[in-house]
Amino acid sequence: MNNPVYIEKYQNRDNFDCGEPELNEFIKLYARQNHTNNISKTYVILDDKNVVAYYTLVYENIELKNIKNEIPADLRNNRRDKIPCVLLGMIARDISLKGQNFGLYLLNEAIKNTYKASTIAGIKGLFLTPINSIVASKFYDQIQFLQKIDEKLYYIPIATIQELVKE
């Protein structure tokens, strides 16, 4: 399996299809532009020059008032209305890779980069905002270290990330 690399102009994204139109559109039309303009950073996995999987990371502030369910204890003790974090905004793999655990691999890579980010700037953890709640619940709800805050928000505390990366 190739390591994720930054998205580049020469990489072919035209044939990418993960089955989710919004994720397909993002990688084809917006990912490189957002990467270049420092809106988010997109990491891709290539098969030759073809993008077969990707994820995006961005520094974000999650507003506590937007969390509908009970707020995790480590976030309640925050003195701010907003939680500094890394947001895993997009994550997808081509349907040709179904059943090959690329989702877990990409999540693991995002966790490693979040750990690196935590050594540079203060963050409380990694938040995930799935596009498709049904698909996400099948995947994310099985991962024991993920905390489900509500239907469209998952969280991994930075302390958990530090333990995962040290293993």
RADA-V912742 format. One record per residue. N is the residue number from 0. RES is the residue in one small letter. SS is DSSP state (H for helix, E for strand, C for the rest). PHI is phi in whole degrees, 0 to 359 (999 if undefined). OMEGA is omega in degrees with one decimal (none if undefined). Layout:
{{N	RES	SS	PHI	OMEGA} {N	RES	SS	PHI	OMEGA}}
//
This chain:
{{0	m	C	999	178.7} {1	n	C	288	174.6} {2	n	C	287	176.1} {3	p	C	295	176.5} {4	v	E	230	175.7} {5	y	E	299	176.0} {6	i	C	293	-179.3} {7	e	C	226	-177.5} {8	k	C	298	-174.8} {9	y	C	291	-175.8} {10	q	C	285	-178.8} {11	n	E	274	178.0} {12	r	C	248	-172.9} {13	d	C	299	-175.9} {14	n	C	266	-177.2} {15	f	C	295	177.2} {16	d	C	211	178.8} {17	c	C	259	-178.5} {18	g	C	95	178.3} {19	e	C	246	-176.3} {20	p	H	306	-178.2} {21	e	H	294	178.8} {22	l	H	287	175.4} {23	n	H	296	-179.7} {24	e	H	298	-179.1} {25	f	H	301	-176.3} {26	i	H	293	-177.4} {27	k	H	281	-170.7} {28	l	H	247	-169.1} {29	y	H	238	-171.5} {30	a	H	301	-177.4} {31	r	H	292	178.0} {32	q	H	298	178.4} {33	n	H	297	178.9} {34	h	H	297	-178.6} {35	t	H	298	-178.0} {36	n	C	271	178.9} {37	n	C	57	172.9} {38	i	C	277	174.1} {39	s	C	209	174.9} {40	k	E	245	-178.9} {41	t	E	250	177.0} {42	y	E	250	-177.5} {43	v	E	237	169.9} {44	i	E	248	-174.7} {45	l	E	249	165.0} {46	d	E	243	-167.3} {47	d	C	62	177.2} {48	k	C	254	-177.0} {49	n	E	267	175.7} {50	v	E	287	179.7} {51	v	E	243	177.3} {52	a	E	198	178.4} {53	y	E	199	168.6} {54	y	E	210	178.8} {55	t	E	236	175.7} {56	l	E	234	177.2} {57	v	E	209	169.8} {58	y	E	290	-174.7} {59	e	E	212	169.3} {60	n	E	241	177.2} {61	i	E	269	179.9} {62	e	E	278	-179.4} {63	l	H	301	-177.4} {64	k	H	295	179.7} {65	n	H	274	178.8} {66	i	C	273	-173.7} {67	k	C	277	-177.8} {68	n	C	272	-180.0} {69	e	C	296	-178.8} {70	i	C	279	178.3} {71	p	C	305	-174.5} {72	a	H	305	-177.3} {73	d	H	292	176.6} {74	l	H	266	179.9} {75	r	H	296	-176.9} {76	n	C	277	-179.8} {77	n	C	277	179.5} {78	r	C	274	-177.2} {79	r	C	250	175.6} {80	d	C	281	-177.7} {81	k	E	240	-178.5} {82	i	E	256	176.3} {83	p	E	287	-175.6} {84	c	E	203	166.5} {85	v	E	255	179.6} {86	l	E	252	171.0} {87	l	E	274	-171.6} {88	g	E	283	-178.1} {89	m	E	222	174.9} {90	i	E	208	-176.8} {91	a	E	200	172.8} {92	r	E	227	179.7} {93	d	C	298	-178.7} {94	i	H	298	177.2} {95	s	H	294	-179.0} {96	l	H	258	-178.1} {97	k	C	304	178.4} {98	g	C	83	-178.3} {99	q	C	253	177.4} {100	n	C	62	178.0} {101	f	H	293	178.7} {102	g	H	300	178.5} {103	l	H	294	178.1} {104	y	H	298	179.6} {105	l	H	296	178.3} {106	l	H	299	177.7} {107	n	H	299	178.1} {108	e	H	295	177.4} {109	a	H	297	177.6} {110	i	H	297	178.2} {111	k	H	299	179.9} {112	n	H	290	175.8} {113	t	H	294	176.0} {114	y	H	301	178.2} {115	k	H	301	179.5} {116	a	H	297	-178.5} {117	s	H	290	176.8} {118	t	C	275	-178.3} {119	i	C	253	-176.5} {120	a	C	222	179.7} {121	g	C	289	175.6} {122	i	C	219	-179.8} {123	k	C	268	179.6} {124	g	E	161	179.5} {125	l	E	251	174.8} {126	f	E	254	177.5} {127	l	E	236	178.0} {128	t	C	235	-176.3} {129	p	C	295	175.6} {130	i	C	287	-177.0} {131	n	C	247	-176.1} {132	s	H	298	-178.6} {133	i	H	291	178.2} {134	v	H	296	-178.6} {135	a	H	298	-177.7} {136	s	H	296	177.0} {137	k	H	295	-177.0} {138	f	H	269	-172.2} {139	y	H	289	-177.4} {140	d	C	294	179.0} {141	q	C	276	-175.9} {142	i	C	269	-169.0} {143	q	C	295	-177.6} {144	f	C	277	176.7} {145	l	C	276	175.0} {146	q	E	258	177.2} {147	k	E	271	-178.8} {148	i	E	272	169.8} {149	d	E	205	-172.9} {150	e	C	302	-175.8} {151	k	C	239	-178.4} {152	l	E	210	175.5} {153	y	E	240	-172.5} {154	y	E	213	171.1} {155	i	E	236	179.3} {156	p	E	298	-178.8} {157	i	H	298	177.7} {158	a	H	298	177.2} {159	t	H	293	178.6} {160	i	H	300	179.5} {161	q	H	300	178.2} {162	e	H	292	-180.0} {163	l	H	296	-176.6} {164	v	H	288	-179.7} {165	k	H	288	-177.4} {166	e	C	291	none}}
//
